[in-house]
Amino acid sequence: MIPTACLFGTYDRRHSANRLLRLALTNAGFPVVECHEPLWEETRDKGRGYFGAPSLARLAMRYAAASRRLVARWRAMRGPAFVVVGFGGQLDVLLARRFCRPRVGLVFAPLVSLSETLVEDRGVFPAGGVRARLLGRLDRATLAGADLVLTDTTAHAGYLAELGTPRERIAVWHLGAEPEFMAPLPRAPVPRRVLFYGRHLPLHGIDTIVGAAARLGDAADVVLIGDGPERAHAETLALEKKARIEWRPDVPLAALADELAAASVALGVFGAGRKAAMVVPNKVYQAAASGCPLVTRDGPALREVLRPDEQCVVCPPADPDALAAAIRRLLDDRALAERVGRAARAHVLGDFSPSRQAERLAMLLAERLGVGVPVQRAPQAADG
């Protein structure tokens, strides 16, 4: 009997990592149910105030109520099931470990740890402080509590092992791109349009993008879509540097494929922190899948997924001069840009299609949890 996959907790339903995880489980043939309570996803941009004492006290009370409802839903389920906790579910792992019994196994796909996000990347809590140490303990407890920890890159797996996760419990499952970006869509790039979209986080290196835009001047039309903690600072910096940037608000996920089709160049991430070197953000997969020529920072994680100078163009992190030169290279050599875009799309559609991702995940679950490889269903979305 094929066990049910129970997506459990307060994870962010809308996040690409969680959407891709659910799609892969479904395409692999597992029945999927949700025991979900929205909490963290209700606030998209979580600034310092979100992690202040008053806010955390209110969230703790809400989490206590949500946890009671989650456990009740689990107990109402029938048949064998394994628990899957996605991005944003650190506390949910501890809850599931204690109350979700009997179960076939407990899978945690955190994408990132709390420490690398709130301490190392965003600096919400000072490194070495009491709150940073408490976050580290929480990370270690949640990672130790799962039977299987899915991580997005081999580089990231090494970091999780440093936090104390037994290596035999870690498995690498590269995320890939959502089907919206894999559907055939004619490219109609606006000449010299350079596109970035995202939540303007430190790992994105928005300052570097602004610096590159200032150096490019009239040679590029730089468009930044989205909002987030770094945007206000970036807008001020752009005014100081006289950078030509069009600032636009968030657009729905369904509209991003059209934005990429209209861009001559897409930008990935350019932060200098360790986190930026360990992850492959969804925007990188999405640009590659859509066939839009991509410039992003070089690093070990990126090279697990794309080959520089063949499927993307890379530059060092936090280097506006190098980024400007890489953008100019693609804008001035359209043959190169088209070749890079086509190669990236063919690679992602071939190696990270929904069916391939489902197959890989099913094999990992069979090898690590012994659930067996289920009979393959027809994918929910076409591969190309």
VMD Tcl script that draws the C-alpha trace (Angstrom):
set ca {
  {0.00 0.00 0.00}
  {1.33 3.42 -0.99}
  {1.47 5.65 2.10}
  {-0.11 9.07 2.15}
  {2.15 12.12 2.20}
  {0.83 14.52 4.83}
  {2.03 18.10 4.34}
  {2.03 19.20 7.95}
  {2.32 22.49 9.75}
  {2.40 26.26 9.36}
  {4.65 26.23 6.27}
  {4.19 28.90 3.60}
  {1.91 27.37 0.98}
  {2.80 29.99 -1.61}
  {6.56 29.58 -1.48}
  {8.07 28.04 -4.60}
  {9.96 25.38 -2.63}
  {6.76 24.12 -1.02}
  {4.78 24.23 -4.26}
  {7.49 22.21 -6.03}
  {7.65 19.68 -3.19}
  {3.92 19.09 -3.32}
  {3.95 18.78 -7.12}
  {6.74 16.21 -7.01}
  {4.98 14.12 -4.37}
  {1.76 14.16 -6.39}
  {3.50 13.37 -9.68}
  {5.34 10.50 -7.99}
  {2.00 8.87 -7.23}
  {1.68 9.56 -3.52}
  {-1.75 10.56 -2.21}
  {-1.19 14.02 -0.72}
  {-3.20 15.61 2.09}
  {-2.63 18.80 4.02}
  {-2.71 19.42 7.75}
  {-2.03 23.13 7.41}
  {-2.58 26.28 9.44}
  {-1.54 29.63 7.92}
  {0.65 31.66 10.22}
  {4.03 32.80 8.90}
  {2.74 33.29 5.35}
  {0.27 35.93 6.49}
  {3.11 38.46 6.67}
  {5.17 38.45 3.48}
  {7.98 40.83 4.45}
  {9.31 40.09 7.92}
  {11.37 43.02 9.11}
  {13.06 43.48 12.46}
  {9.79 44.43 14.15}
  {8.32 41.05 13.24}
  {10.98 39.39 15.40}
  {10.63 41.79 18.33}
  {9.43 40.53 21.71}
  {5.80 41.78 21.45}
  {5.34 40.29 17.99}
  {6.93 36.97 18.96}
  {4.70 36.74 22.05}
  {1.59 37.15 19.89}
  {2.89 34.62 17.38}
  {3.61 32.12 20.18}
  {0.00 32.30 21.34}
  {-1.28 31.85 17.80}
  {1.10 28.96 17.20}
  {-0.12 27.20 20.33}
  {-3.70 27.38 19.05}
  {-2.67 26.31 15.55}
  {-0.72 23.35 16.90}
  {-3.79 21.99 18.69}
  {-5.76 22.11 15.44}
  {-2.94 20.48 13.50}
  {-2.66 17.57 15.92}
  {-6.43 17.06 15.84}
  {-6.39 16.85 12.05}
  {-3.55 14.37 12.11}
  {-5.39 12.13 14.54}
  {-8.45 12.16 12.27}
  {-6.42 10.70 9.38}
  {-6.67 7.04 8.39}
  {-4.09 4.70 6.92}
  {-0.28 4.80 6.83}
  {1.28 8.20 6.26}
  {4.60 9.93 6.30}
  {4.86 13.52 7.45}
  {6.40 16.20 5.23}
  {7.31 19.60 6.66}
  {8.39 22.29 4.21}
  {10.01 25.71 4.16}
  {9.08 27.75 7.23}
  {8.25 24.69 9.33}
  {11.01 24.56 11.95}
  {8.61 24.47 14.90}
  {6.34 22.07 13.01}
  {9.06 19.40 12.94}
  {9.20 19.33 16.72}
  {5.40 19.20 16.91}
  {5.21 16.37 14.37}
  {7.96 14.39 16.07}
  {6.05 14.45 19.33}
  {2.44 14.00 18.22}
  {2.29 12.57 14.67}
  {2.28 8.89 15.60}
  {2.16 6.30 14.24}
  {3.88 7.43 11.05}
  {6.02 5.95 8.28}
  {8.61 8.72 8.58}
  {9.21 12.42 9.08}
  {10.67 14.45 6.20}
  {11.88 18.02 6.63}
  {12.64 20.23 3.62}
  {13.71 23.49 5.32}
  {15.42 25.11 2.28}
  {17.34 27.34 4.72}
  {18.10 27.31 8.42}
  {16.92 30.05 10.74}
  {20.50 30.86 11.71}
  {21.78 31.49 8.21}
  {18.74 33.66 7.40}
  {18.22 35.72 10.56}
  {21.79 35.88 11.85}
  {24.24 35.42 9.00}
  {22.27 36.95 6.10}
  {19.83 39.52 7.45}
  {21.55 40.34 10.74}
  {18.25 40.49 12.64}
  {19.99 38.95 15.67}
  {23.67 39.72 16.37}
  {26.03 36.79 15.88}
  {27.14 35.34 19.19}
  {24.25 36.87 21.10}
  {21.76 35.00 23.26}
  {19.03 35.00 20.61}
  {21.44 33.81 17.92}
  {22.55 30.94 20.15}
  {18.92 30.02 20.83}
  {18.23 29.97 17.08}
  {21.20 27.68 16.60}
  {19.83 25.29 19.21}
  {16.42 25.36 17.53}
  {17.99 24.61 14.15}
  {19.92 21.68 15.55}
  {16.85 20.30 17.31}
  {14.62 20.51 14.24}
  {17.21 19.01 11.92}
  {17.90 16.18 14.39}
  {14.17 15.55 14.77}
  {13.58 14.51 11.16}
  {14.20 11.07 9.72}
  {15.17 12.66 6.40}
  {16.30 16.22 5.69}
  {15.99 17.37 2.07}
  {18.41 20.10 1.09}
  {18.58 22.04 -2.16}
  {22.32 21.74 -2.94}
  {25.35 19.70 -1.96}
  {26.96 22.92 -0.74}
  {24.01 23.44 1.60}
  {24.18 19.83 2.78}
  {27.68 20.51 4.10}
  {26.39 23.48 6.09}
  {23.58 21.41 7.63}
  {26.10 18.75 8.59}
  {28.11 21.44 10.37}
  {24.99 22.22 12.40}
  {25.06 18.64 13.62}
  {22.71 16.89 11.21}
  {23.91 13.31 10.64}
  {25.01 13.07 7.01}
  {23.13 9.80 6.57}
  {19.91 11.74 7.21}
  {20.64 14.42 4.57}
  {19.67 14.04 0.92}
  {20.11 16.57 -1.88}
  {17.02 17.31 -3.96}
  {17.53 20.24 -6.33}
  {14.37 22.31 -6.59}
  {13.95 23.07 -10.29}
  {11.32 25.48 -11.62}
  {7.54 25.61 -11.51}
  {5.64 24.41 -14.59}
  {4.57 28.01 -15.32}
  {8.13 28.71 -16.46}
  {8.52 25.55 -18.50}
  {5.54 26.04 -20.79}
  {6.52 27.11 -24.32}
  {6.30 30.89 -24.55}
  {7.66 32.90 -27.51}
  {10.41 35.26 -26.43}
  {9.91 38.88 -27.43}
  {12.69 40.67 -25.53}
  {12.57 44.44 -25.24}
  {15.99 45.67 -26.42}
  {18.40 46.25 -23.52}
  {15.86 45.49 -20.80}
  {17.53 43.98 -17.73}
  {15.17 42.38 -15.21}
  {15.43 41.55 -11.53}
  {12.50 40.44 -9.39}
  {12.35 39.28 -5.81}
  {11.94 40.31 -2.20}
  {15.01 42.58 -2.05}
  {16.82 40.52 0.58}
  {20.49 40.83 1.55}
  {21.45 37.67 -0.32}
  {20.12 39.26 -3.53}
  {22.85 41.90 -3.50}
  {20.58 44.78 -4.52}
  {23.35 47.31 -3.81}
  {25.48 45.52 -6.41}
  {22.66 45.72 -8.96}
  {22.24 49.44 -8.28}
  {25.97 49.98 -8.68}
  {26.00 48.09 -11.97}
  {23.01 50.10 -13.24}
  {24.87 53.33 -12.45}
  {27.86 52.13 -14.45}
  {25.73 51.02 -17.41}
  {23.86 54.31 -17.69}
  {21.92 54.56 -20.95}
  {23.34 51.25 -22.15}
  {20.67 49.30 -20.24}
  {17.12 49.75 -19.01}
  {17.16 48.13 -15.58}
  {13.82 47.05 -14.09}
  {13.49 45.92 -10.47}
  {10.22 44.25 -9.48}
  {9.22 43.54 -5.90}
  {9.50 44.84 -2.38}
  {11.31 43.90 0.77}
  {13.67 45.02 3.53}
  {16.41 46.31 1.20}
  {14.25 48.25 -1.24}
  {14.06 51.61 0.53}
  {17.83 51.68 1.02}
  {18.35 50.63 -2.60}
  {16.14 53.42 -3.91}
  {18.09 55.97 -1.88}
  {21.36 54.55 -3.16}
  {20.11 54.69 -6.74}
  {19.34 58.39 -6.36}
  {22.80 59.04 -4.94}
  {24.50 57.15 -7.77}
  {22.14 58.49 -10.45}
  {21.33 54.92 -11.50}
  {18.62 54.58 -14.14}
  {16.23 52.04 -12.59}
  {12.52 51.47 -13.06}
  {11.07 50.38 -9.71}
  {7.91 48.30 -9.91}
  {5.74 46.55 -7.30}
  {5.29 42.81 -6.97}
  {3.55 40.98 -9.78}
  {1.72 37.63 -9.48}
  {3.72 34.47 -10.10}
  {1.61 33.78 -13.19}
  {2.85 37.05 -14.74}
  {6.56 36.42 -14.20}
  {6.95 34.18 -17.24}
  {5.76 37.04 -19.44}
  {8.17 39.42 -17.70}
  {11.05 37.05 -18.42}
  {9.95 36.65 -22.04}
  {10.17 40.43 -22.44}
  {13.62 40.76 -20.84}
  {16.90 40.76 -22.72}
  {18.78 39.72 -19.58}
  {17.61 38.34 -16.22}
  {19.53 38.88 -12.99}
  {20.00 36.26 -10.29}
  {21.66 37.05 -6.95}
  {24.90 38.83 -6.08}
  {25.25 38.77 -2.29}
  {28.65 37.99 -0.80}
  {27.40 36.01 2.19}
  {27.77 32.29 2.69}
  {24.05 31.73 2.19}
  {24.17 33.24 -1.31}
  {26.95 30.80 -2.23}
  {25.06 27.75 -0.92}
  {21.65 28.21 -2.53}
  {20.22 28.35 -6.03}
  {17.28 30.76 -5.72}
  {14.05 30.06 -7.56}
  {14.60 33.07 -9.83}
  {17.71 31.36 -11.24}
  {15.80 28.20 -12.13}
  {12.89 30.24 -13.47}
  {15.02 32.39 -15.77}
  {16.87 29.34 -17.05}
  {13.66 27.41 -17.66}
  {12.14 30.32 -19.57}
  {15.17 30.66 -21.83}
  {16.01 34.20 -20.68}
  {19.78 34.85 -20.68}
  {20.89 34.88 -17.05}
  {23.63 36.69 -15.14}
  {24.21 35.64 -11.54}
  {26.99 35.31 -8.98}
  {29.38 32.41 -9.29}
  {29.59 29.85 -6.51}
  {29.61 26.14 -5.71}
  {25.83 25.79 -5.53}
  {25.24 27.41 -8.91}
  {27.73 25.07 -10.57}
  {25.73 22.08 -9.37}
  {22.87 23.26 -11.58}
  {24.17 25.41 -14.46}
  {27.43 25.58 -16.41}
  {28.88 29.09 -16.60}
  {29.50 30.53 -20.09}
  {27.34 27.76 -21.55}
  {24.03 28.02 -19.69}
  {24.53 31.34 -17.86}
  {27.04 34.15 -17.40}
  {28.59 34.59 -13.97}
  {30.46 37.26 -12.06}
  {32.02 37.50 -8.60}
  {29.70 38.46 -5.72}
  {29.34 42.08 -4.60}
  {31.23 43.39 -7.65}
  {29.25 46.08 -9.54}
  {31.96 46.50 -12.17}
  {31.99 42.80 -12.98}
  {28.19 42.65 -13.04}
  {27.98 45.63 -15.38}
  {30.53 43.99 -17.68}
  {28.61 40.69 -17.70}
  {25.33 42.44 -18.50}
  {26.97 44.48 -21.27}
  {28.46 41.31 -22.72}
  {25.02 39.74 -23.17}
  {23.38 42.95 -24.37}
  {26.07 43.55 -26.98}
  {26.32 39.98 -28.22}
  {22.81 38.80 -28.98}
  {24.06 35.57 -30.56}
  {25.74 34.69 -27.27}
  {22.64 35.68 -25.31}
  {20.35 33.53 -27.43}
  {22.75 30.58 -27.27}
  {23.02 30.80 -23.47}
  {19.25 31.12 -23.06}
  {18.48 28.15 -25.32}
  {21.08 25.96 -23.62}
  {19.78 26.81 -20.15}
  {16.18 26.07 -21.11}
  {17.07 22.75 -22.73}
  {19.09 21.76 -19.67}
  {16.41 22.63 -17.11}
  {13.61 21.03 -19.14}
  {15.70 17.91 -19.52}
  {17.18 17.55 -16.04}
  {14.67 19.33 -13.80}
  {11.31 18.63 -15.43}
  {8.35 17.76 -13.17}
  {8.61 14.09 -14.08}
  {12.36 13.92 -13.37}
  {11.92 15.73 -10.07}
  {9.15 13.36 -9.06}
  {11.27 10.35 -9.99}
  {14.24 11.59 -7.95}
  {12.11 12.33 -4.91}
  {10.40 8.94 -5.07}
  {13.78 7.20 -5.22}
  {15.07 9.16 -2.22}
  {12.00 8.30 -0.17}
  {12.30 4.65 -1.14}
  {16.00 4.46 -0.30}
  {15.87 6.44 2.95}
  {12.44 5.66 4.39}
  {11.67 2.36 2.69}
  {8.30 3.49 1.40}
  {8.88 1.86 -1.99}
  {8.81 3.49 -5.40}
  {5.13 4.05 -6.21}
  {3.60 3.45 -9.62}
  {4.29 6.54 -11.74}
  {1.32 8.69 -12.60}
  {1.09 10.99 -15.56}
  {2.56 14.35 -14.47}
  {0.13 17.10 -13.62}
  {1.99 19.50 -15.87}
  {3.71 18.99 -19.21}
  {7.50 18.82 -19.10}
  {8.16 21.17 -21.92}
}
mol new
graphics top color blue
foreach p $ca { graphics top sphere $p radius 0.5 }
foreach p [lrange $ca 0 end-1] q [lrange $ca 1 end] { graphics top cylinder $p $q radius 0.2 }
display resetview
